[in-house]
Amino acid sequence: MKNKTVIDADAVKLAGLQIDTLQKVRSGQVTLDQWERFNNLSTDDREARFSDWKKPEPTAPAETTEKFALLVDLGIITVPDDYAHEKWLTTFREQNHKKFFYYDKAITDAKFPNPTRILKPGEKFCVRAFKQVVGGTTTSKERMAFLATQKAIHTSAQGMSLVFDQKRDQLSKGKRYASFDEKDRLRTDADGCHWVPSMGCHSDGDFDFNLGYFEDVWDVDDAFLCFCDAV
């Protein structure tokens, strides 16, 4: 009887949560996009954001430049001749969203209008991806500091879209690739967290176009892109 009582209690709690969530959706307190984003969080990300568990502080190690190393040199990327910044993410989504098993609806021109570097048709960039080579975690600030040593140009979601369009076959599988930008250039969510465009390149060949958080820590599975002017 004890097990049945526990199961019944869980069923009642689940039903109550479903009713409460639907009421919040109908009243506009929760949007369907927010609900979908929550469901697509990994278990660890969900625990980190919503439980009492405290994220471990990044380990304090060696110099910033010793924490990261080249993962793959993607070569030259050229901005398409038909590139129009104000509508590029809309165009990219229309042409490519079916190639992703998940595509975050929040990645739009309206929400990523002002990256540090606005791309122009015909521009060429050298693009590399870097990986973390120390144990534990590193912060977005550490990764941005490393990018500064590489004289990186921050192109946000728009640059990430070009990597997928032109170089996705060269990306190492089993990694997530972030496209960082200055924090004040990033859109914030309702909790004040800053969105970092990221693309998952999964071991089975699937891709997702998603959003991470600048405030989160990153680990060895999280790579990041580095754009530099081609000379």
C-alpha positions in Angstrom: 0.0 0.0 0.0 2.9 2.3 0.7 4.1 2.3 -2.9 0.6 2.8 -4.2 0.2 5.8 -1.9 3.5 7.3 -3.2 2.4 6.8 -6.8 -1.0 8.3 -6.2 0.6 11.3 -4.5 2.9 11.8 -7.5 0.0 11.5 -9.9 -2.0 14.2 -8.0 1.1 16.5 -7.9 1.7 16.0 -11.6 -2.0 16.8 -12.4 -1.8 19.9 -10.2 1.4 21.1 -12.0 -0.2 20.6 -15.4 -3.3 22.5 -14.5 -1.2 25.3 -12.9 1.1 25.5 -16.0 -1.9 25.6 -18.4 -3.4 28.4 -16.4 -0.2 30.4 -16.5 0.0 29.9 -20.3 -3.6 31.1 -20.8 -2.9 34.1 -18.6 0.3 35.0 -20.4 2.6 34.4 -17.4 4.3 31.6 -19.3 4.7 31.6 -23.1 4.8 28.5 -25.2 8.4 29.4 -26.3 9.5 29.6 -22.7 7.8 26.2 -21.9 9.6 24.7 -25.0 13.0 26.2 -23.9 12.6 24.7 -20.4 11.8 21.2 -21.9 14.9 21.4 -24.1 17.3 22.2 -21.2 19.6 19.3 -20.3 19.2 17.7 -16.9 22.3 19.5 -15.5 21.2 22.9 -16.9 17.8 22.5 -15.4 19.3 21.5 -12.0 21.7 24.4 -12.1 18.9 27.0 -12.8 16.0 25.7 -10.7 17.3 23.6 -7.8 19.1 24.5 -4.6 22.2 22.9 -6.0 25.1 25.4 -6.3 27.3 25.4 -9.3 30.9 24.6 -8.6 33.2 27.6 -8.9 35.6 27.5 -11.8 38.9 25.9 -10.8 41.6 28.4 -10.5 44.4 27.3 -12.7 47.1 28.5 -14.8 47.1 31.5 -17.0 44.1 32.1 -19.2 46.0 31.4 -22.4 46.9 28.0 -21.1 43.3 26.9 -20.6 42.4 26.8 -24.3 43.9 25.3 -27.4 42.9 25.1 -31.1 40.3 22.5 -31.8 39.9 23.0 -35.6 40.9 25.6 -38.1 37.9 26.2 -40.4 39.7 28.3 -42.9 38.1 31.2 -44.7 34.4 32.1 -44.5 33.0 34.6 -47.0 29.9 36.7 -46.2 27.4 36.0 -49.0 26.7 38.7 -51.6 23.0 38.7 -50.7 23.7 39.2 -47.0 21.4 41.8 -45.5 22.0 42.2 -41.8 18.5 43.4 -40.8 16.9 40.3 -42.1 19.6 37.7 -42.3 18.5 35.5 -39.4 15.0 35.4 -40.8 16.4 34.3 -44.2 18.7 31.8 -42.6 15.9 30.2 -40.6 13.6 30.0 -43.6 16.3 28.2 -45.6 17.8 26.0 -43.0 15.6 25.3 -39.9 14.6 21.8 -41.3 18.3 20.9 -41.2 18.3 21.2 -37.4 16.6 18.8 -35.0 16.0 21.8 -32.7 16.1 25.5 -33.6 15.4 28.0 -30.9 12.7 30.5 -32.0 14.3 33.3 -29.9 17.2 33.5 -32.4 15.8 36.3 -34.5 16.9 39.5 -36.1 15.0 41.5 -33.6 16.7 39.9 -30.6 20.2 39.9 -32.1 20.3 43.3 -33.9 23.6 44.8 -32.8 26.6 42.5 -32.6 30.0 44.1 -32.1 30.8 43.5 -35.8 28.0 43.8 -38.3 28.9 41.7 -41.3 29.0 43.1 -44.9 28.6 41.2 -48.2 31.9 40.0 -49.6 33.9 40.2 -46.3 36.2 37.3 -45.5 37.1 36.0 -42.1 39.5 33.4 -40.8 37.5 31.2 -38.4 38.8 28.8 -35.8 37.2 26.9 -33.0 39.0 26.5 -29.7 38.5 24.0 -26.9 39.1 23.9 -23.2 42.2 21.9 -22.2 42.0 22.1 -18.4 39.7 20.2 -16.1 36.7 21.6 -14.4 34.9 24.6 -15.8 35.7 28.1 -17.2 33.7 31.2 -17.3 32.5 33.3 -20.3 34.8 36.1 -19.1 37.8 33.8 -19.3 36.8 32.8 -22.8 36.3 36.4 -23.8 39.7 37.3 -22.4 41.3 34.5 -24.4 39.5 35.7 -27.6 40.9 39.1 -27.0 44.5 37.7 -27.1 43.5 36.3 -30.6 42.2 39.7 -31.7 38.8 38.1 -32.3 35.9 39.8 -33.9 32.5 39.1 -32.3 29.8 38.3 -34.9 27.1 36.7 -32.6 24.3 34.6 -34.1 25.0 35.9 -37.6 28.5 34.6 -37.6 27.4 31.3 -36.2 24.9 30.9 -39.1 27.7 31.3 -41.6 29.7 28.6 -39.9 26.8 26.2 -40.3 26.1 27.2 -43.9 29.7 26.9 -45.1 31.8 24.8 -42.6 29.5 22.5 -40.6 31.1 19.4 -42.2 34.5 20.4 -40.7 33.2 20.8 -37.1 34.3 18.1 -34.6 31.3 16.1 -33.5 30.2 15.8 -29.9 30.9 19.5 -29.2 28.8 22.6 -28.6 30.1 25.8 -30.2 29.4 29.2 -28.7 29.6 32.5 -30.5 30.4 35.0 -27.8 29.9 38.8 -27.9 30.4 41.6 -25.4 27.9 41.2 -22.6 26.2 44.5 -23.2 25.4 43.4 -26.8 23.5 40.3 -25.7 19.8 40.0 -25.2 18.6 39.2 -21.7 15.8 36.9 -20.7 13.2 37.5 -17.9 15.7 36.5 -15.3 18.3 38.9 -16.5 20.5 36.2 -18.0 22.4 37.1 -21.2 21.9 34.8 -24.2 24.9 33.4 -26.0 24.2 31.8 -29.4 25.4 28.2 -29.5 25.3 25.3 -32.0 25.4 21.7 -31.0 27.2 19.3 -33.3 26.1 15.9 -32.1 27.9 12.6 -32.5 25.1 11.2 -34.7 25.4 14.1 -37.1 22.4 16.1 -35.9 22.7 19.9 -35.2 20.8 22.2 -32.9 20.8 26.0 -32.9 20.2 27.1 -29.4 21.0 29.6 -26.7 23.4 29.3 -23.7 23.9 31.8 -20.9 26.8 34.2 -20.4 26.4 33.7 -16.7 26.8 29.9 -16.9 30.1 28.1 -16.7 31.4 26.0 -19.6 33.3 22.7 -19.7 35.4 20.6 -22.0 32.5 19.7 -24.3 31.9 23.4 -24.9 34.0 24.8 -27.7 33.8 28.4 -29.0 34.3 30.2 -32.3 37.0 32.8 -33.1 36.5 35.1 -36.1 39.4 37.2 -37.3 39.8 39.5 -40.4 41.4 37.6 -43.3 44.5 39.4 -44.4 
